[in-house]
Each structure stands twice: as structure tokens, then as C-alpha cells.
Amino acid sequence: MVSEATIEKVLARFEEDAALFEEAAREFGDQQPELLQYLLNVPEGVLTPEEGEYLLYLAIIIWQSVCEAYGQGQLHSGKAIEATEEKNWELWEAGSGNFNRRLDAFFENTPQEDLLAFVEDALTLDEEDEESNPPVTKEGAEPMFIALKTLIDLLTNQRS
């Protein structure tokens, strides 16, 4: 399991030195080109430009955290990405309620609870304190969650 401590260590390192984040982003593109294309090729109009940048930022944090916990993983194909995303959308559609209630099904039987909690926290909007909110719209939160959950599933498959 990727621990909260590992995620926090990666976040702190990137916050201290932006060049380390840029280096990690290049490595991610080199080592997982199809995953990077998947994240960059969200259909036009689904995410705002800020959401697209934030999605990539969160993905790099997740990827780096997984690498620190498990080492480099296998290369993922477009078919594997598509199948995993479809499975996640099916689980999402089977749920009901608001954004956070729909996430409950994803937390059941997952060995990556800390990574999912990181994503949930990163995408959750605070209606009382809008200034502290991430650059995420209510409409963008769903596809961003599915994309990041797909990334987590692929990067941690059989490595938990």
C-alpha cells in the first residue's frame, strides 16, 4: 500500500523544489507515454484548462508516490487503460448521491485507501470556504476522479 506518509513526502519535495516536479513529469512521460496521453487527451470541454493542469499535477504526485513505494512499474497499453476506465465508470454509475457518497464504493476492498483519500481530498469542494478550494468545478470533479482512479488501478495492479 502507498502510505499517506509517502504521499506527503512527495508533496513536500515538490513544494520545496519545482524543478523536481518538472523532472518527475518528464520521467512520467518517458516511462508511461500512453498514460500521459490518456491524461492529456480528455475530450475538449470536459475539463477547464486549470483542471487539466491540476489533473496532471495530481497524477505526477500519485505516480511518484507509487514509484517510491514499489519501484518502477510496467508500461500500460491503451487497451488496459480503456478497460480499467470503463470498469471505474461502471462503478461510478452504479452509485448514487453526491460526489463524496459515490466515492464510498471505490473505498470498499481497496488496498490503496491512502491514495484514494488523497484524490478525494484534492477534488472535494468546500462550499463554506471557496477561497481554499482546488481549481475544480463540480462538473470536472467526476471525470478527474475517474481518470486518477484509473491511474491508481493501473500503477498499483498486483503490487499492493
DSSP file (Angstrom, degrees, kcal/mol; ACC not computed):
  #  RESIDUE AA STRUCTURE BP1 BP2  ACC     N-H-->O    O-->H-N    N-H-->O    O-->H-N    TCO  KAPPA ALPHA  PHI   PSI    X-CA   Y-CA   Z-CA
    1    1 A M              0   0    0      0, 0.0     2,-0.6     0, 0.0   111,-0.1   0.000 360.0 360.0 360.0 139.5    0.0    0.0    0.0
    2    2 A V        -     0   0    0    109,-0.1   113,-0.3     4,-0.0   112,-0.3  -0.759 360.0-139.9 -81.4 120.1    1.2    3.5   -0.8
    3    3 A S     >  -     0   0    0     -2,-0.6     4,-2.0    62,-0.1     5,-0.2  -0.372  17.5-118.3 -85.4 160.0    1.1    5.3    2.6
    4    4 A E  H  > S+     0   0    0      1,-0.2     4,-2.8     2,-0.2     5,-0.2   0.865 116.3  58.7 -59.4 -37.0   -0.1    8.8    3.5
    5    5 A A  H  > S+     0   0    0      1,-0.2     4,-2.1     2,-0.2    -1,-0.2   0.892 104.9  49.2 -62.0 -39.9    3.5    9.4    4.7
    6    6 A T  H  > S+     0   0    0      2,-0.2     4,-2.2     1,-0.2    -1,-0.2   0.929 112.1  47.9 -64.7 -45.0    4.9    8.6    1.2
    7    7 A I  H  X S+     0   0    0     -4,-2.0     4,-2.6     1,-0.2    -2,-0.2   0.925 112.7  48.6 -61.4 -45.1    2.4   10.9   -0.5
    8    8 A E  H  X S+     0   0    0     -4,-2.8     4,-2.6     1,-0.2    -1,-0.2   0.868 109.3  53.2 -64.6 -36.3    3.2   13.7    2.0
    9    9 A K  H  X S+     0   0    0     -4,-2.1     4,-2.2    -5,-0.2    -1,-0.2   0.919 110.7  46.6 -64.4 -43.2    6.9   13.2    1.4
   10   10 A V  H  X S+     0   0    0     -4,-2.2     4,-2.4     2,-0.2     5,-0.2   0.933 112.9  49.6 -63.9 -46.6    6.5   13.5   -2.3
   11   11 A L  H  X S+     0   0    0     -4,-2.6     4,-2.4     1,-0.2    -2,-0.2   0.925 111.2  49.1 -57.7 -46.3    4.3   16.6   -1.9
   12   12 A A  H  X S+     0   0    0     -4,-2.6     4,-2.0     1,-0.2    -1,-0.2   0.903 110.4  50.8 -62.2 -41.8    6.8   18.3    0.4
   13   13 A R  H  X S+     0   0    0     -4,-2.2     4,-1.7     1,-0.2    -1,-0.2   0.917 112.4  46.0 -62.8 -43.8    9.6   17.6   -2.0
   14   14 A F  H  < S+     0   0    0     -4,-2.4     7,-0.3     1,-0.2    -1,-0.2   0.862 111.8  51.7 -68.2 -35.8    7.7   19.0   -5.0
   15   15 A E  H  < S+     0   0    0     -4,-2.4     3,-0.3    -5,-0.2    -1,-0.2   0.853 111.2  48.3 -68.7 -33.8    6.7   22.1   -2.9
   16   16 A E  H  < S+     0   0    0     -4,-2.0     2,-0.4     1,-0.3    -2,-0.2   0.843 126.3  22.2 -73.1 -34.2   10.3   22.7   -1.9
   17   17 A D    >X  -     0   0    0     -4,-1.7     3,-1.2    -5,-0.2     4,-0.9  -0.854  57.2-169.9-143.9 101.4   11.7   22.4   -5.4
   18   18 A A  H 3> S+     0   0    0     -2,-0.4     4,-2.1     1,-0.3     5,-0.2   0.779  88.5  66.5 -61.1 -27.6    9.6   22.9   -8.5
   19   19 A A  H 3> S+     0   0    0      1,-0.2     4,-2.3     2,-0.2    -1,-0.3   0.843  95.7  56.3 -64.2 -32.4   12.4   21.6  -10.7
   20   20 A L  H <> S+     0   0    0     -3,-1.2     4,-2.3    -7,-0.2    -1,-0.2   0.879 106.4  50.0 -66.2 -36.9   12.0   18.2   -9.1
   21   21 A F  H  X S+     0   0    0     -4,-0.9     4,-2.6    -7,-0.3    -2,-0.2   0.932 109.9  50.1 -65.2 -44.7    8.3   18.2  -10.2
   22   22 A E  H  X S+     0   0    0     -4,-2.1     4,-2.0     1,-0.2    -2,-0.2   0.898 111.4  49.1 -60.3 -41.0    9.3   19.1  -13.7
   23   23 A E  H  X S+     0   0    0     -4,-2.3     4,-2.4     2,-0.2    -1,-0.2   0.916 111.1  49.4 -64.3 -43.6   11.9   16.3  -13.7
   24   24 A A  H  X S+     0   0    0     -4,-2.3     4,-2.6     1,-0.2    -2,-0.2   0.884 108.7  53.6 -63.5 -38.4    9.3   13.8  -12.4
   25   25 A A  H  X S+     0   0    0     -4,-2.6     4,-2.1     2,-0.2    -1,-0.2   0.908 109.6  47.6 -63.3 -41.7    6.8   15.0  -15.1
   26   26 A R  H  X S+     0   0    0     -4,-2.0     4,-2.2     2,-0.2    -2,-0.2   0.922 112.2  49.7 -64.3 -43.5    9.4   14.3  -17.8
   27   27 A E  H  X S+     0   0    0     -4,-2.4     4,-2.9     2,-0.2     5,-0.3   0.904 108.8  52.7 -62.1 -41.5   10.1   10.8  -16.4
   28   28 A F  H  X S+     0   0    0     -4,-2.6     4,-2.8     1,-0.2     8,-0.2   0.934 110.3  47.9 -59.1 -46.6    6.4   10.0  -16.2
   29   29 A G  H  < S+     0   0    0     -4,-2.1    -1,-0.2     1,-0.2    -2,-0.2   0.869 114.9  46.0 -62.2 -37.6    6.1   10.9  -19.9
   30   30 A D  H  < S+     0   0    0     -4,-2.2    -2,-0.2     1,-0.2    -1,-0.2   0.895 121.9  35.2 -70.9 -40.8    9.1    8.8  -20.8
   31   31 A Q  H  < S+     0   0    0     -4,-2.9    -2,-0.2     1,-0.2    -3,-0.2   0.731 131.4  26.8 -90.4 -24.2    8.1    5.8  -18.7
   32   32 A Q     X  +     0   0    0     -4,-2.8     4,-2.4    -5,-0.3    -1,-0.2  -0.444  66.9 157.2-135.2  61.7    4.3    5.9  -19.2
   33   33 A P  H  > S+     0   0    0      0, 0.0     4,-2.4     0, 0.0     5,-0.2   0.856  76.3  49.6 -60.6 -36.5    3.7    7.6  -22.5
   34   34 A E  H  > S+     0   0    0     42,-0.3     4,-2.3     2,-0.2     5,-0.1   0.875 110.5  50.0 -73.0 -34.5    0.2    6.1  -23.0
   35   35 A L  H  > S+     0   0    0      2,-0.2     4,-2.1     1,-0.2    -1,-0.2   0.908 111.0  50.0 -65.7 -40.4   -0.9    7.0  -19.5
   36   36 A L  H  X S+     0   0    0     -4,-2.4     4,-2.2    -8,-0.2    -2,-0.2   0.930 110.8  48.9 -62.5 -44.7    0.3   10.6  -20.1
   37   37 A Q  H  X S+     0   0    0     -4,-2.4     4,-2.0     1,-0.2    -1,-0.2   0.901 108.5  54.6 -61.2 -40.8   -1.6   10.7  -23.4
   38   38 A Y  H  < S+     0   0    0     -4,-2.3    -1,-0.2     1,-0.2    -2,-0.2   0.924 111.7  44.0 -57.1 -45.7   -4.7    9.4  -21.7
   39   39 A L  H >< S+     0   0    0     -4,-2.1     3,-0.5     1,-0.2    -1,-0.2   0.838 116.7  46.0 -70.6 -33.1   -4.5   12.2  -19.1
   40   40 A L  H 3< S+     0   0    0     -4,-2.2    -1,-0.2     1,-0.2    -2,-0.2   0.712 103.9  63.9 -82.0 -20.9   -3.8   14.9  -21.8
   41   41 A N  T 3<  +     0   0    0     -4,-2.0    -1,-0.2    -5,-0.2    -2,-0.1  -0.130  61.7 147.0-102.2  37.9   -6.5   13.8  -24.2
   42   42 A V    <   -     0   0    0     -3,-0.5     3,-0.1     1,-0.1     5,-0.1  -0.559  64.4 -92.4 -66.5 133.8   -9.5   14.5  -22.1
   43   43 A P    >>  -     0   0    0      0, 0.0     3,-2.0     0, 0.0     4,-0.5  -0.154  51.2 -91.8 -53.1 142.1  -12.3   15.5  -24.6
   44   44 A E  T 34 S+     0   0    0      1,-0.3     4,-0.1     2,-0.1    -3,-0.0  -0.248 110.7  21.9 -56.9 136.1  -12.5   19.2  -25.2
   45   45 A G  T 34 S+     0   0    0      2,-0.5    -1,-0.3    -3,-0.1     3,-0.1   0.241  96.4  95.6  91.1 -12.9  -14.9   21.0  -22.9
   46   46 A V  T <4 S+     0   0    0     -3,-2.0     2,-0.3     1,-0.2    -2,-0.1   0.915  93.5  23.4 -74.9 -43.1  -14.9   18.3  -20.2
   47   47 A L  S  < S-     0   0    0     -4,-0.5    -2,-0.5    -5,-0.1    -1,-0.2  -0.907  81.4-120.2-121.0 149.7  -12.3   20.0  -18.1
   48   48 A T     >  -     0   0    0     -2,-0.3     4,-2.3    87,-0.1     5,-0.2  -0.419  38.4-104.5 -74.0 162.9  -11.2   23.6  -17.8
   49   49 A P  H  > S+     0   0    0      0, 0.0     4,-2.0     0, 0.0     5,-0.2   0.889 124.6  52.1 -56.7 -38.1   -7.6   24.4  -18.7
   50   50 A E  H  > S+     0   0    0      1,-0.2     4,-2.4     2,-0.2     5,-0.2   0.893 108.5  50.1 -65.2 -39.5   -6.9   24.8  -14.9
   51   51 A E  H  > S+     0   0    0      2,-0.2     4,-2.9     1,-0.2    -1,-0.2   0.894 108.1  53.4 -65.7 -39.2   -8.5   21.4  -14.2
   52   52 A G  H  X S+     0   0    0     -4,-2.3     4,-1.9     2,-0.2    -2,-0.2   0.914 111.5  45.3 -60.9 -43.1   -6.4   19.8  -16.9
   53   53 A E  H  X S+     0   0    0     -4,-2.0     4,-2.3     2,-0.2    -2,-0.2   0.905 113.9  49.0 -65.9 -41.7   -3.2   21.2  -15.3
   54   54 A Y  H  X S+     0   0    0     -4,-2.4     4,-2.8     2,-0.2     5,-0.2   0.889 108.0  54.8 -66.1 -39.5   -4.4   20.1  -11.8
   55   55 A L  H  X S+     0   0    0     -4,-2.9     4,-2.4     1,-0.2    -1,-0.2   0.929 110.3  45.9 -57.8 -46.6   -5.2   16.6  -13.1
   56   56 A L  H  X S+     0   0    0     -4,-1.9     4,-2.3     2,-0.2    -2,-0.2   0.906 111.2  52.7 -65.0 -41.6   -1.6   16.3  -14.4
   57   57 A Y  H  X S+     0   0    0     -4,-2.3     4,-1.8     1,-0.2    -2,-0.2   0.937 112.3  44.7 -57.9 -49.1   -0.2   17.6  -11.2
   58   58 A L  H  X S+     0   0    0     -4,-2.8     4,-2.5     1,-0.2    -1,-0.2   0.891 111.2  54.3 -64.3 -39.3   -2.1   15.1   -9.1
   59   59 A A  H  X S+     0   0    0     -4,-2.4     4,-3.0    -5,-0.2    -1,-0.2   0.894 107.2  50.1 -62.2 -40.5   -1.2   12.3  -11.5
   60   60 A I  H  X S+     0   0    0     -4,-2.3     4,-2.7     2,-0.2     5,-0.2   0.895 110.3  50.3 -66.5 -39.2    2.5   13.0  -11.2
   61   61 A I  H  X S+     0   0    0     -4,-1.8     4,-2.3     2,-0.2    -2,-0.2   0.932 113.3  46.0 -62.8 -44.9    2.2   13.0   -7.4
   62   62 A I  H  X S+     0   0    0     -4,-2.5     4,-2.6     2,-0.2    -2,-0.2   0.949 114.0  47.9 -62.0 -49.4    0.4    9.7   -7.5
   63   63 A W  H  X S+     0   0    0     -4,-3.0     4,-2.6     1,-0.2    -2,-0.2   0.926 113.2  47.2 -59.0 -46.7    2.9    8.2  -10.0
   64   64 A Q  H  X S+     0   0    0     -4,-2.7     4,-2.2     1,-0.2    -1,-0.2   0.890 112.0  50.9 -64.3 -38.8    5.9    9.4   -7.9
   65   65 A S  H  X S+     0   0    0     -4,-2.3     4,-1.9    -5,-0.2    -1,-0.2   0.911 111.1  48.0 -64.1 -42.9    4.4    8.0   -4.7
   66   66 A V  H  X>S+     0   0    0     -4,-2.6     4,-2.9     1,-0.2     5,-0.5   0.914 110.6  52.0 -64.0 -42.7    3.7    4.6   -6.3
   67   67 A C  H  X5S+     0   0    0     -4,-2.6     4,-2.2     1,-0.2    -2,-0.2   0.893 110.1  48.8 -60.9 -40.0    7.3    4.6   -7.7
   68   68 A E  H  <5S+     0   0    0     -4,-2.2    -1,-0.2     1,-0.2    -2,-0.2   0.862 116.6  42.4 -68.8 -34.2    8.7    5.3   -4.2
   69   69 A A  H  <5S+     0   0    0     -4,-1.9    -2,-0.2    -5,-0.2    -1,-0.2   0.868 137.5   8.0 -78.2 -37.3    6.5    2.6   -2.6
   70   70 A Y  H  <5S-     0   0    0     -4,-2.9    -3,-0.2     1,-0.3    -2,-0.2   0.532  97.5-119.7-124.0 -11.1    7.0   -0.1   -5.3
   71   71 A G     << -     0   0    0     -4,-2.2    -1,-0.3    -5,-0.5    -2,-0.1  -0.362  63.8 -22.3  87.6-179.0    9.6    1.0   -7.8
   72   72 A Q  S    S-     0   0    0     -2,-0.1     2,-0.1     1,-0.1    -5,-0.0  -0.346  70.0-151.5 -65.8 143.1    9.0    1.4  -11.5
   73   73 A G        -     0   0    0      1,-0.2    -1,-0.1    -2,-0.0    82,-0.1  -0.370  25.3 -70.7-106.3-173.4    6.1   -0.5  -12.9
   74   74 A Q        -     0   0    0     -2,-0.1     2,-0.3     1,-0.1    -1,-0.2  -0.336  51.4 -99.4 -76.9 159.8    5.1   -2.0  -16.2
   75   75 A L        -     0   0    0     -2,-0.1     2,-0.4   -41,-0.0   -43,-0.1  -0.589  39.0-138.6 -76.1 139.3    4.2    0.0  -19.3
   76   76 A H        -     0   0    0     -2,-0.3   -42,-0.3    -3,-0.1   -41,-0.2  -0.874   9.8-141.5-110.6 135.6    0.4    0.3  -19.8
   77   77 A S     >  -     0   0    0     -2,-0.4     4,-2.2     1,-0.1     5,-0.2  -0.421  26.2-110.5 -88.6 163.5   -1.3    0.0  -23.1
   78   78 A G  H  > S+     0   0    0      1,-0.2     4,-2.7     2,-0.2     5,-0.2   0.854 118.2  55.6 -59.1 -36.6   -4.3    1.9  -24.4
   79   79 A K  H  > S+     0   0    0      2,-0.2     4,-2.5     1,-0.2    -1,-0.2   0.914 108.1  47.1 -65.1 -42.9   -6.4   -1.2  -24.2
   80   80 A A  H  > S+     0   0    0      2,-0.2     4,-2.2     1,-0.2     5,-0.2   0.896 113.1  49.6 -65.3 -39.7   -5.6   -1.7  -20.5
   81   81 A I  H  X S+     0   0    0     -4,-2.2     4,-2.7     2,-0.2     5,-0.2   0.944 112.1  47.7 -63.4 -47.9   -6.3    2.0  -19.8
   82   82 A E  H  X S+     0   0    0     -4,-2.7     4,-2.4     1,-0.2    -2,-0.2   0.910 112.9  47.8 -61.1 -44.6   -9.6    1.9  -21.6
   83   83 A A  H  X S+     0   0    0     -4,-2.5     4,-2.0     2,-0.2    -1,-0.2   0.899 113.7  47.2 -64.9 -40.9  -10.8   -1.3  -19.9
   84   84 A T  H  X S+     0   0    0     -4,-2.2     4,-2.0     2,-0.2    -2,-0.2   0.912 112.5  49.1 -68.2 -42.5   -9.8    0.0  -16.4
   85   85 A E  H  X S+     0   0    0     -4,-2.7     4,-2.6     1,-0.2     5,-0.2   0.920 109.8  52.1 -62.5 -43.1  -11.5    3.3  -17.1
   86   86 A E  H  X S+     0   0    0     -4,-2.4     4,-2.2     1,-0.2    -1,-0.2   0.906 108.0  51.5 -60.4 -42.2  -14.7    1.6  -18.2
   87   87 A K  H  X S+     0   0    0     -4,-2.0     4,-1.9     1,-0.2    -1,-0.2   0.899 111.0  48.5 -60.9 -41.3  -14.8   -0.5  -15.1
   88   88 A N  H  X S+     0   0    0     -4,-2.0     4,-2.3     2,-0.2    -2,-0.2   0.887 109.7  50.9 -68.9 -38.6  -14.4    2.6  -12.9
   89   89 A W  H  X S+     0   0    0     -4,-2.6     4,-2.9     2,-0.2    -1,-0.2   0.893 108.3  53.4 -65.0 -37.6  -17.2    4.4  -14.8
   90   90 A E  H  X S+     0   0    0     -4,-2.2     4,-1.5     2,-0.2    -2,-0.2   0.919 110.3  46.6 -62.2 -43.0  -19.5    1.4  -14.3
   91   91 A L  H  X S+     0   0    0     -4,-1.9     4,-0.7     2,-0.2    -1,-0.2   0.898 113.0  50.4 -65.2 -40.1  -18.9    1.5  -10.6
   92   92 A W  H >< S+     0   0    0     -4,-2.3     3,-1.2     1,-0.2    -2,-0.2   0.944 110.3  48.7 -61.6 -48.5  -19.4    5.3  -10.6
   93   93 A E  H 3< S+     0   0    0     -4,-2.9    -1,-0.2     1,-0.3    -2,-0.2   0.785 105.1  59.4 -65.1 -27.8  -22.7    5.0  -12.5
   94   94 A A  H 3< S+     0   0    0     -4,-1.5    -1,-0.3    -5,-0.2    -2,-0.2   0.690  97.2  79.8 -73.6 -17.9  -23.9    2.2  -10.1
   95   95 A G    <<  -     0   0    0     -3,-1.2     2,-0.3    -4,-0.7     7,-0.1  -0.241  64.3-157.8 -83.0 174.3  -23.6    4.7   -7.2
   96   96 A S        +     0   0    0      5,-0.1     2,-0.2     2,-0.1    -2,-0.0  -0.952  43.8  45.3-146.4 166.1  -26.0    7.4   -6.1
   97   97 A G  S    S-     0   0    0     -2,-0.3    -2,-0.0     4,-0.1     5,-0.0  -0.499  91.3 -26.3  97.6-168.3  -25.9   10.6   -4.1
   98   98 A N  S  > S-     0   0    0     -2,-0.2     4,-2.2     1,-0.1     5,-0.2  -0.075  76.7 -83.9 -75.3-179.7  -23.4   13.5   -4.1
   99   99 A F  H  > S+     0   0    0      1,-0.2     4,-1.0     2,-0.2     3,-0.1   0.917 127.9  44.8 -52.8 -52.4  -19.8   13.3   -5.2
  100  100 A N  H  > S+     0   0    0      1,-0.2     4,-0.6     2,-0.2     3,-0.3   0.853 111.2  53.2 -67.2 -34.5  -18.4   12.1   -1.8
  101  101 A R  H >4 S+     0   0    0      1,-0.2     3,-1.0     2,-0.2     4,-0.4   0.882 105.6  54.7 -66.5 -37.4  -21.2    9.5   -1.3
  102  102 A R  H >< S+     0   0    0     -4,-2.2     3,-0.6     1,-0.2     4,-0.4   0.770  99.4  62.9 -67.0 -24.6  -20.4    8.0   -4.8
  103  103 A L  H >X S+     0   0    0     -4,-1.0     3,-1.2    -3,-0.3     4,-1.1   0.734  81.3  82.0 -72.2 -21.4  -16.8    7.5   -3.7
  104  104 A D  H XX S+     0   0    0     -3,-1.0     4,-0.9    -4,-0.6     3,-0.7   0.878  86.6  55.4 -52.3 -42.4  -17.8    5.1   -0.9
  105  105 A A  H <4 S+     0   0    0     -3,-0.6     3,-0.3    -4,-0.4    -1,-0.3   0.819 104.2  54.7 -62.1 -30.6  -18.0    2.2   -3.4
  106  106 A F  H <4 S+     0   0    0     -3,-1.2    -1,-0.2    -4,-0.4    -2,-0.2   0.768 103.9  54.9 -75.0 -25.0  -14.4    2.8   -4.5
  107  107 A F  H X< S+     0   0    0     -4,-1.1     3,-1.2    -3,-0.7     2,-0.3   0.683  85.0 100.2 -81.7 -18.1  -13.1    2.7   -0.9
  108  108 A E  T 3< S-     0   0    0     -4,-0.9    -3,-0.0    -3,-0.3     0, 0.0  -0.531 101.2  -6.9 -70.4 129.3  -14.6   -0.8   -0.3
  109  109 A N  T 3  S+     0   0    0     -2,-0.3    -1,-0.3     1,-0.2    -2,-0.1   0.754  95.8 141.0  59.3  29.7  -12.0   -3.5   -0.7
  110  110 A T    <   -     0   0    0     -3,-1.2     3,-0.4     1,-0.1    -1,-0.2  -0.872  43.9-159.9-102.1 134.7   -9.2   -1.2   -2.0
  111  111 A P  S    S+     0   0    0      0, 0.0     3,-0.2     0, 0.0  -109,-0.1   0.514  88.8  65.7 -81.9  -3.7   -5.7   -1.7   -0.8
  112  112 A Q     >  +     0   0    0      1,-0.2     4,-2.2  -111,-0.1     5,-0.2  -0.327  55.9 140.5-114.7  49.7   -4.9    1.9   -1.8
  113  113 A E  H  > S+     0   0    0     -3,-0.4     4,-2.6     1,-0.2     5,-0.2   0.871  71.1  53.0 -61.3 -39.2   -7.1    3.8    0.7
  114  114 A D  H  > S+     0   0    0   -112,-0.3     4,-2.1    -3,-0.2    -1,-0.2   0.894 109.5  48.2 -67.3 -38.8   -4.5    6.5    1.3
  115  115 A L  H  > S+     0   0    0   -113,-0.3     4,-2.1     2,-0.2    -1,-0.2   0.919 113.5  47.6 -65.5 -42.2   -4.1    7.2   -2.5
  116  116 A L  H  X S+     0   0    0     -4,-2.2     4,-2.9     2,-0.2    -2,-0.2   0.900 110.9  51.2 -65.3 -39.4   -7.9    7.4   -2.9
  117  117 A A  H  X S+     0   0    0     -4,-2.6     4,-2.8     2,-0.2     5,-0.2   0.890 107.8  53.4 -64.0 -38.4   -8.2    9.6    0.2
  118  118 A F  H  X S+     0   0    0     -4,-2.1     4,-2.2     2,-0.2    -2,-0.2   0.932 111.8  44.9 -59.3 -46.2   -5.6   11.9   -1.3
  119  119 A V  H  X S+     0   0    0     -4,-2.1     4,-1.5     2,-0.2    -2,-0.2   0.926 112.6  51.1 -65.3 -45.1   -7.6   12.1   -4.6
  120  120 A E  H >X S+     0   0    0     -4,-2.9     4,-1.2     1,-0.2     3,-0.6   0.946 113.0  45.2 -57.5 -49.2  -10.9   12.7   -2.7
  121  121 A D  H 3< S+     0   0    0     -4,-2.8     3,-0.3     1,-0.2    -1,-0.2   0.882 111.3  53.7 -61.8 -38.4   -9.3   15.5   -0.6
  122  122 A A  H 3< S+     0   0    0     -4,-2.2    -1,-0.2    -5,-0.2    -2,-0.2   0.745 117.3  36.4 -69.4 -23.1   -7.7   17.1   -3.7
  123  123 A L  H << S+     0   0    0     -4,-1.5     2,-0.3    -3,-0.6    -1,-0.2   0.501  89.2 109.4-108.6  -6.2  -11.1   17.2   -5.6
  124  124 A T     <  -     0   0    0     -4,-1.2     2,-0.4    -3,-0.3    12,-0.0  -0.574  58.0-143.7 -80.7 130.4  -13.5   18.0   -2.8
  125  125 A L        -     0   0    0     -2,-0.3     2,-0.7     8,-0.1     5,-0.1  -0.735   1.9-145.0 -93.3 138.7  -15.0   21.5   -2.8
  126  126 A D        -     0   0    0     -2,-0.4     3,-0.4     3,-0.3     7,-0.2  -0.901   8.6-166.9-103.6 106.6  -15.7   23.4    0.4
  127  127 A E  S    S+     0   0    0     -2,-0.7     3,-0.4     1,-0.2    -1,-0.1   0.734  87.1  50.7 -68.3 -21.5  -18.9   25.4   -0.2
  128  128 A E  S    S+     0   0    0      1,-0.2     2,-0.3    -3,-0.1    -1,-0.2   0.754 118.8  34.1 -86.9 -25.7  -18.3   27.4    3.0
  129  129 A D    >   +     0   0    0     -3,-0.4     3,-1.3     1,-0.1     4,-0.3  -0.631  66.1 166.6-130.2  73.5  -14.7   28.4    2.2
  130  130 A E  G >  S+     0   0    0     -3,-0.4     3,-1.1    -2,-0.3    -1,-0.1   0.744  70.1  67.1 -63.8 -25.2  -14.5   28.8   -1.6
  131  131 A E  G 3  S+     0   0    0      1,-0.3    -1,-0.3    -3,-0.1    -2,-0.0   0.795 100.1  49.9 -67.2 -27.1  -11.1   30.5   -1.5
  132  132 A S  G <  S+     0   0    0     -3,-1.3    -1,-0.3    -6,-0.2    -2,-0.2   0.456  87.7 117.2 -89.7   0.2   -9.4   27.3   -0.2
  133  133 A N    <   -     0   0    0     -3,-1.1    -8,-0.1    -4,-0.3   -11,-0.1  -0.326  69.0-114.7 -69.5 147.9  -11.0   25.2   -3.0
  134  134 A P        -     0   0    0      0, 0.0     2,-2.7     0, 0.0    -1,-0.1  -0.308  44.1 -88.9 -69.8 165.9   -8.8   23.4   -5.6
  135  135 A P  S    S+     0   0    0      0, 0.0     2,-0.4     0, 0.0   -81,-0.2  -0.351  89.6 121.6 -76.4  64.2   -9.2   24.6   -9.2
  136  136 A V        -     0   0    0     -2,-2.7     2,-0.2   -82,-0.1   -89,-0.0  -0.989  50.6-150.4-133.2 133.5  -12.0   22.1   -9.7
  137  137 A T     >  -     0   0    0     -2,-0.4     4,-1.7     1,-0.1   -89,-0.0  -0.590  33.1-111.6 -92.3 162.9  -15.6   22.5  -10.8
  138  138 A K  H  > S+     0   0    0      1,-0.2     4,-0.7    -2,-0.2    -1,-0.1   0.886 121.7  50.1 -59.2 -37.2  -18.4   20.2   -9.8
  139  139 A E  H  4 S+     0   0    0      1,-0.2    -1,-0.2     2,-0.2     3,-0.2   0.829 111.7  47.2 -71.2 -32.0  -18.6   19.1  -13.4
  140  140 A G  H  > S+     0   0    0      1,-0.2     4,-2.0     2,-0.1     5,-0.2   0.726  95.0  74.3 -81.9 -22.5  -14.9   18.4  -13.6
  141  141 A A  H  X S+     0   0    0     -4,-1.7     4,-2.7     1,-0.2     5,-0.2   0.893  92.9  53.8 -61.1 -41.6  -14.6   16.5  -10.4
  142  142 A E  H  X S+     0   0    0     -4,-0.7     4,-2.5     2,-0.2     5,-0.2   0.973 112.5  39.3 -60.0 -59.3  -16.2   13.3  -11.7
  143  143 A P  H  > S+     0   0    0      0, 0.0     4,-2.3     0, 0.0    -1,-0.2   0.845 116.0  53.9 -64.0 -29.9  -14.0   12.8  -14.8
  144  144 A M  H  X S+     0   0    0     -4,-2.0     4,-2.5     2,-0.2     5,-0.2   0.930 109.2  47.9 -67.0 -43.4  -10.9   13.8  -12.8
  145  145 A F  H  X S+     0   0    0     -4,-2.7     4,-3.0    -5,-0.2     5,-0.3   0.945 112.5  48.4 -60.7 -47.6  -11.7   11.3  -10.1
  146  146 A I  H  X S+     0   0    0     -4,-2.5     4,-2.4     1,-0.2    -1,-0.2   0.909 112.0  49.4 -61.4 -42.1  -12.2    8.5  -12.7
  147  147 A A  H  X S+     0   0    0     -4,-2.3     4,-2.1    -5,-0.2    -1,-0.2   0.924 115.0  43.6 -62.9 -44.0   -9.0    9.4  -14.5
  148  148 A L  H  X S+     0   0    0     -4,-2.5     4,-2.5     2,-0.2    -2,-0.2   0.862 113.1  51.1 -72.4 -34.9   -7.0    9.4  -11.3
  149  149 A K  H  X S+     0   0    0     -4,-3.0     4,-2.7    -5,-0.2    -1,-0.2   0.895 109.9  51.1 -66.3 -39.2   -8.6    6.2  -10.0
  150  150 A T  H  X S+     0   0    0     -4,-2.4     4,-2.4    -5,-0.3    -2,-0.2   0.921 110.1  49.6 -61.6 -44.3   -7.8    4.6  -13.4
  151  151 A L  H  X S+     0   0    0     -4,-2.1     4,-2.7     2,-0.2     5,-0.2   0.931 111.5  48.4 -59.5 -47.7   -4.2    5.7  -13.0
  152  152 A I  H  X S+     0   0    0     -4,-2.5     4,-2.1     1,-0.2    -2,-0.2   0.931 111.1  50.7 -59.4 -47.1   -4.0    4.3   -9.4
  153  153 A D  H  X S+     0   0    0     -4,-2.7     4,-1.0     1,-0.2    -1,-0.2   0.925 114.4  43.0 -58.5 -46.3   -5.5    1.0  -10.5
  154  154 A L  H  < S+     0   0    0     -4,-2.4     3,-0.4     1,-0.2    -1,-0.2   0.918 115.8  46.7 -68.5 -43.8   -3.1    0.5  -13.3
  155  155 A L  H  < S+     0   0    0     -4,-2.7    -1,-0.2     1,-0.2    -2,-0.2   0.791 122.0  35.5 -70.9 -27.0    0.0    1.7  -11.4
  156  156 A T  H >< S+     0   0    0     -4,-2.1     3,-2.4    -5,-0.2     4,-0.5   0.422  79.9 135.7-108.6   1.1   -0.7   -0.5   -8.4
  157  157 A N  T 3< S-     0   0    0     -4,-1.0    -3,-0.0    -3,-0.4    -4,-0.0  -0.289  87.3  -6.0 -54.6 124.9   -2.3   -3.5  -10.0
  158  158 A Q  T 3  S+     0   0    0      1,-0.1    -1,-0.3     2,-0.0    -2,-0.0   0.725 117.8  91.1  61.1  25.1   -0.8   -6.7   -8.4
  159  159 A R    <         0   0    0     -3,-2.4    -2,-0.2     1,-0.1    -1,-0.1   0.323 360.0 360.0-125.3   4.9    1.6   -4.6   -6.4
  160  160 A S              0   0    0     -4,-0.5    -3,-0.1  -159,-0.0    -1,-0.1   0.479 360.0 360.0 -78.1 360.0   -0.4   -4.0   -3.2
